[in-house]
Amino acid sequence: MLRCVDPHSVSIVDLHLCVVPFAGRHDHLNIQAWTSRLLRRFGVRRSDISSSTSDSGSDVKKALSSVWPRWVPRAAHTLHLAVKAALGATGETANARVERRSEPSRSLATRPSSGNPAAADLLGRVRKISNLFHKSSASFGMLNSVSFPGDAEPRKLITESPGRWGSTYLALVRLFTLMPRMIGFGDLRDLSVAQRRQRLGREDSGQLRHLIGVVQPAYEACIALQSSSSTVADAFKHECSLRRTMRLPEVLCPTAFDKPLAVGRDDILKFLEEDARRSDVMELDNRLYKHQTVPVKSTRTVDGLRSGAATFISVVHHELDRRFFNPAHTSKNWLANDAVLAATLVTPVGAAMMRKAAARLGQDDPIDRAHAAVVATAESLIEAGASAPARQQELEHERKRCRTTLVDWDSNESRDAAESAPAELVKRELDSFLATYSASVNTGVLTFWSARGDEYPLLMLVACALLGASGSSAASERDFATAGMVLREDRSTLLAAHVEMHCFVRFNAHFVPSDLSAIPVLTQADR
């Protein structure tokens, strides 16, 4: 998939090419050759690519970075791994788990240890509870038969899905909102032994509420990173915001289980209007609850977070810095990534954000490197012939020069010195932009450039080339999901070429004329 910013509309455009099976040995040379052949097939030149985004696999990263030195790791996936580690995931694969369990001779000491046993234990029991109500329709019916005034809508518990990032948070929130019913369910008669066993105690309820409070910021950041309109500069901003949030001395957590203050969008808006900010509230699963501020660390007079939530905070601190701001590994340090730095520099208040992030992490000021990356992008666009809009801007500048005899105020005495190369003009526009827009703006970066592009015509084109970089592979994974729907179990014998064409038509159906008779029909000889 190719992603770019259209300089006319200043909006992100996703070009879905196709889903093609990879053949051959999975090494960086073969991956590089295969990628180059695929791009040539669609008429894409190597100079047309500003940066690439992929997973952190050594072969893929080596192949793409050798073609395009600017490589961006998948931010959403990396954040997902950091959250999993903070929640106590051991990193053991399913195959390794089966192999370990199939060998009785192996001791329990060989089992990977969890970094957060309290959270891992609670999540394990939450999974068992959710699976019980999903597999047993009788249990589901009994749960929804429990009277719950103010929230009578029948709902199911949410089970975690390995391929759905954020499902752990959603499962915790749904269980929290159904806890009054869960308590009533435990008091029902004629419950089976399995039904009575799946209950949470008072200590678990506090752990659940505190886990929701600490996981929610990471969930919000992960969802924002997967947005189709999110740029790599937005990804950097979200990571900095999450890192800052995780270091606050207090966390907002929902209060003890009770019926919601409002249910549904209309009731929530009505409550907020009538309440006029007198209550401390938070929205969970389309329901409004009161929240409280819980300190991260306990004191003599105030209890802090429960062990699972407190350990999550501690582990996620380390994981975020290790995966996103690691000075020992350039590929894991966004403050040393030219694609990230350049895209962030051409956003309002981007320079100040990078300086502050570097200062908090104890790293060198990245502004000079970001400035050089922006200029290098401008020079590469000029060398590649740039685009039609860039050529048009150059001609307009030439026409303006033909209409005036004035020279710039800071030029030398020679009139020839007044004529600046396009790269030099980009430098001047960048310096002016950084000096003018050092404060935050209320609009998104693409909206900003759409409105201010006339002030910095050349820099706007460079910004379009930089902001097209993606910090997430969510769009590509949606393409694979579409391919999975095409290659169903009852269509497993489809040829690879047919799967490719089905996906290509599905991704680009909006280009097909509404009048099908306008589509030329090829004869067998033309094919």
N, C-alpha and C positions, 0 to 999 in steps of 0.2 A: 504494500500500500504506500502511495506517495501522498504527502501532506504539504500544503503550501498556503500562502496568504495571497489572495487575489489583490493586486495593487489597485484595481479599479474600485472594488467594493470594500477593500480592506477587511475581508472576512476569510476565515479558514475554509479551505476546500480540501476535502478528502478524495483522492483519486484511487478508487478500488480497481486494481488491475485484474488479479485473478488469484486463485488458490491452485498452486502447481506442486505436484509431488516431487520431492527431492530424490534424485537418484545418484548412486555412487557413494564413495567413501566419505564419511562425515569428518573431513579435515579442513583446515582453513583455506588451502589452495583450491580445493574442489568447490567449497562454498563461495569463494570469491569469483571463480570462473562462472559458476552457475548464476550468481546474481548479476554479473556483467552481461551474460547472454540474455537474461530475462529483460533487463533494462533496454538493451539494444533492440530487442524485439518490439518494444513499445515506443521506440524513438527517443529514449531518454539518454542524454549525454552524461558522462561522468561529471562534467563541470556544472550540470544543472542541480546537483545534489549539494546542499550546504552541510548537512549532518545526517547521521543515522541513529536510530534507536533500536535497541535489541536487549535480550537478556544478557546476563553476565557470563554465559558459557564461554570458555576460553577460545574454542575454535571459531565461534560466531563473532566474538568481539575482535579477535585477531584478524579475521577476514575483512570485516567491515572497516575497522580502523586503519587498515593498510590502504584501502581505497579512498576513504574519507576520514582524515585524521580526527575530525570532530565527531566523537561518539558519545551518545547520551544513554545512560542506563535507565531501565524502566523504574520510574519513581514509585508508582502505585504498588508494583510487585515487591519492590525492596521494602517499602513501608509495611506491607502485609507480612513479610518475613520477620521484620523487627517486632511487630505486635505479637506474632505467634511465639517468638522466643520469650517475650515478656510475660505471656500467659502460661508459660511452662511447657511449651512443645519441646520434645526431645530431639527432633530432627530425624528420628528413625523412620525409614521408608516402610511402606507396606510389605515389600518383599523381604526386607531385613527382619521385620517383626514376625512374619510367617516362618522364616528360617530359624529364628531364635526359639520360637515356641515349639517347633518340630523336633528339636534336639534336647531330649530330657537331660542329657549329660551336662549341658551348659547351665551354670549357676545363675541365680538372680543377679549376681554382681555384674554380669555382662550387660544387663539392661541399662540403656542410657539414663542418666539422672536428669530430673527436671529442674530447671532454674527457678521455678515458682511452684512448689508442690501444693500449696494451699489453693491457688487458682486452678491448677490442673485437676485437683481432687474435686472441687466444686463443679468445674465444667464437665468432668466425667459423669457426675451424678445428674447434671442437667441434661446431658445427652441421653442417659437412660430414661429419664422422665419423659422427654420429648418423644423418644422412640416408642415408649409404651402407648402413648396416646395416639401416635400415628398408626401403629400396627393394630390397635384394638379399637374398632368402631364402637364397641360397647362402652369402653372407658371414655371415649370422646363424648358420647351421648350423655353419660353420667356427669361429666365435668360441666357441660353446658346446661344441665338441668339444675345446677346450683343457682339459687336466686342471687342476683347481684344488682340491686337497684341503682339506676343511673348508668349502667353499662351492660345492657341485656343482650348485646349482639353476640351471637355464637362465633367463637374464634378457636383456631387451632394453635398449638405450640409450634414454634419454628425450629426445624432441625438444622444443624450446621451442614454446609456444603463446601467441600474442599475447593471447588472451582468458583465459589462465590465469595469474593472478598467482603468482609464486613458481616458475614452471616453469624459469626459468634456474638457480636454486639446485638444484632437483631434478635437472636435467640434469647439472650439475657433480658432484653427489654420486654419481649413478649411474655416471658415467664413472670417478670415483675408485675406487669399489668394484669396478669391472671392470678396472682397470688391469693387474693381474697377468695376466688373460686377454688383454688387448690386447697386452701384451708378448709373450706366447706366440703370439698370432695373427700378429704380425710375423715370427716365426721359422718359420712354416709354409712348406712348399714349394708351388709351383704357384699363387702369388698373382698376381693381375693387376696391371697398372701402377697402376690406381686404388686397389686395395687396399693396395699398398705405400706409396702416397703419403700415405694418411691415418694418420699416426703423430705422436705427440707426443714431443719431445725431453726431455732432463733439465731444461733451463731451464723448459720448459712444465710439467713435473710440479710443480716448486716453486711456480710461479705458480698452478697449479690448487689446490694445497693451501691456499695463503694466501688465495685468493679465496673458497674455501669458508668459511674462518674469519671473514672480514669480512662476508660476505653473510648468514651464518646468523642473526645477531641481527635483521637487517631482515626476513628470512623469517619468523622466529618472531613478530615484532610484526605483520606483515601478516596472518598466519593468525589471530592472536588478534583482530584488528580485524574480521575477516569472520565471527566467531562470531555466531550468532543470539541469544545471550544477552548479548552485550557491550553495555554502555551507553556513552554519550558520555563519561562520567567515566572508564570503563575505557580508552577510546581516548586520553584525555589522559594517563593514567598510562602507557600503553604508549609514547606518543611521548616522554614525559620519560625513561622507562627506556632507550629506544633512543638518545636523544641523549646520555645519561650514558655508556652502554656504548661508543658510538663515540668518546668522548673519553678512554677509558682508555689508559694508555701501552703496554699489552700486549694481545695478541690470542691466543685459544686456537685452534690449528690442528691438524689431524690430522698424525701423523708420516708418514714415507715409506711408500710402498705396501707392504703385506704382507697376509697373510691375516688375517681378522678374529678377534678374541679369542672372540667368541660370535656365533651367528647365530640370530635368532628370539627371541621374547619369553621363552620358558621358559629357553633357554640363557643369555640375558642376565641374567635374575634369579638363576639359579644361580651364574653367574660373580661377580656383585656380592656375593652372600652369602658365597662362599668367599674373595673378595679382601679384603673388609672395608676398603675404601677405601685400600688400599695402592698402587693404580695410578691414574694419571691417565688417564681414559678418556672417550670421547664416543661417542654413538650416531649413526650415519649410515645411512640406508636400512635400518633394522631390523638393523643390524650394529654391533658394538662394536669401536672402535679406540682405540689409545693416542693421546694428544694432547700437544702441547708448547706452551709459552708463548713467543710470538715478539714481540719489541719492535716498536713501530710504526716507530721510527727506528733506523737503524744506528749503532753506536758503533765504536770502534777494535777492540774485542775480540769484539763480537757482531754478527752480521748481522741486519738488520731485515726488514720485509716486502718482498716483490718489488714492482717498480714498479707493476704493475696494482693490487695490493691497497692499496699505500700511497696511490696516487692516488684510489682509491675512498674511503678514509677522509677524505682532504682534501675531495673534492667533496661527499660526503654531509654533511659538517659544514655546508657552505654551503647545500646544498639543503634540509636539514631546517629550518634557521633561516629561510630565505627563504620556505618554503611553509607553515610552521606557527607561527612566532614572529616575523613580520615587522612591526616597529613602524611601518613606512612605509605599510602597507596593512592597514586594520582587518579586512577580510574574510579576510586571511591571517595573522592574529594570534589564536591561541586564547586568549591572556591578555587579549584585549579582546572576547571573544565571550561575551555574556550567557548563552546556552544552555549553553555549556561550563562557565563559571564557576559558575553556579547549581547545575548537576548535580554538579560536583566538590565544592562546599562542603557538600552534604548527604551526603557519604560520609565515613566515618571517616578521619582524618588527611588529608582533602582540603585543608583550609586550609593545613596545614604544607607540603604538596606544592606548592601554588600559590605560596606565599611563597618557597620555595627555588628554584623554577623561575624566578620573576621576578628574584630576586637573582642567579642565575647568568647570566641574559640581560641584566642591567642595566636592567630595566624597573620601573615603579612597582608597589607592592604592590596586587594586584587584590582584596583581601579586601573592602574597602568596596563596590566595584562588585558583587562576587558577592553580598554581603549584601543590597544593594538589589534585585538581580535576583530573589532568593528571595522577598523581601517583595512585590515587584511581581507575582510569580506567585500568591502567596496572595491578594492583593487582586483579581486578575483572576478567580480561582476563586470568590471570594465574590460579586463583581459578576455573574458569569454564573449564579448560583444554585447553583454548585458541583454536587456529585453527591449521590446518595442517602446514601452513607456519611458524607459531610461534614455533611449535614443531620442525620443521626442523631447524630453526635458533638456537634453544636450543641445538640440537644435533651437529650442526656445531661448536658451541661454546665449547661444551664438547670435540669434536675432537681436536680443537685447543689447549685446555688445556692439552690434552694428549701428544702433540708434543713439549711442552716447559717446561723448568725448571725455567724460569725466573719468578720473582714476580713483581707486579706493583711497580712503584717508590714511591708511597705514602702509601704502605701497611705496616703493622706491621712486626716484625721479623718472625712471624710464617708463614709458607707456607699456612696453612689452611685459613689464613686471606685474601689471594689473591683470594680465590674463593668467588665471589659475587653472591647473589641471583638475579634472573631476575629483580625484582622490583628495586633493587639497581642499576643495570645496566641501567635501563630506566632513573633513576634519573641522572646518570652521563651523559647519552646521551642528556638528556634534558638540563642540565646545559651547556654542550658543544655547543649545538645548539643555545641556547639563547646568548651565548658569541660570537659565530661566525657569526650568521646571524641577526645582530641587525639593519642592513640597509635594505631598500626596494629593492625588486628584480623586474625585468621586466616581469616575468612569473607568471602565476597563481599558486595557492598553490598546486593543484594536479600535475601540470607540474613540480613544484619544487621537490615534493617528488618522482616523477617518476625518476627524474635525480639524486637526492641526497639520495635515499633510502639506497644505499649500505654504506653510511657513518654512518647512524644511523638505523641499521636494526630493532632493537626492538622498538625504538621510531616511526619508520615509520608505524609499525603495529598498535600502539596505535593511531597514527594520522589518520589512515584509519578508526578506530572505532569511532573517534570523528568527523571527517569531513563528515561522512555520515548523520549527523543530518541536517535536512532541516529547513530553516527559513520561509518557505512558504508552503501553502497547494495547490498551483497551480496544481501540478501533480494529486492530489486526485480529484480536481474539474474537471480536464479533464476527469478522469475516470467516474465521474457522468454525464458529457456531453455525453460520449459514451453510457452510460446506457440509457440516454434520447433518443438517436437515435434508440436504440434497442426497447425500450418500447414506440413506437409511438402510435398515436391515433388509427390507424387501427390494432394495435397489443396489445391493452390494456388488453386483456384477457390472456396474457401469464402467465404461472405459475412462481412463484418466482424462483424455481429451474432452469427453462429454461432461464430466464433472466440472472441468475448468470452464467450459462454455456456459453451463448452467449458472455457475457462480458469477461469471462475467456479466451475463445478461441481468441477473438478479441485482448485482451491485450498481449497474448503470442503466436500469430501466427508465430512469427519469430523462435520459437522453433520447429515448425512442419517441418518434413523433406520435401524437395522439391519433392521427390518421394513418392507420396501418397500410393503406394503399399507397402511401408515399414512400414506403420502404422498397427498394429495388429487390427483385427476386433473382437470385443467381441460378443459372443453369448448372447442370452437372459438369459441363465442360469448364465453366467459369470457376467452379469450386476447385 
